[in-house]
């Protein structure tokens, strides 16, 4: 068993390690973690940019990767505390976005402004305990290559967005979106798909 696995399996060691990495009543790594561990642990690709006002809440116990020539704009938050965050090549994370793992974002993806992508949920079933103290539940979000997501969207845990899919501004995506489609609304529904035989985008007839 690896050292990391031993720590995760032992509640006392896990609590000690957690306190060493994260200050009490906080959710971001300590300064020494950001300066001396993360640059060597996590991969930042050639030509990629993380703006100075981005909040990088990335920890060494989960994976973070930013692909070549990708950009994370100011006022965004990236958090891998409960799951890996992997961002592909030539992908743009727009101003004010929040990405909480587990999330995999593909290549040539465009995220506009103020988008929330979160693979994390809190339990709420126990009425004797506030949701903030109940067990966290994670489901991986996958955003495939060439996706464009409009401003102010929410992508919920467990969702897969297919290749070259377009998500209209303000949409809430609660279920999978197929490849080469356009989805809008709350909850988001597909309104167009690409017809490869006719080589046109076709509207979905409402039932």
NORVEN-V300362 format. One record per run of one state. SS is the DSSP state (@ for helix, = for strand, . for the rest). FROM is the first residue (numbers start at 1). TO is the last residue. Records with the same first field share a line. If there is no record, write none. Layout:
SS->FROM-TO  FROM-TO
//
This chain:
.->1-2  10-10  23-28  30-30  37-37  42-42  45-48  51-54  58-63  67-70  73-76  80-84  88-91  94-97  101-102  106-109  112-115  119-119  123-130  134-135  139-140  144-147  150-153  156-159  162-165  168-171  174-176  178-180  185-185  187-188  196-199  204-207
@->3-9  11-21  31-36  38-41  131-133
=->22-22  29-29  43-44  49-50  55-57  64-66  71-72  77-79  85-87  92-93  98-100  103-105  110-111  116-118  120-122  136-138  141-143  148-149  154-155  160-161  166-167  172-173  177-177  181-184  186-186  189-195  200-203
//
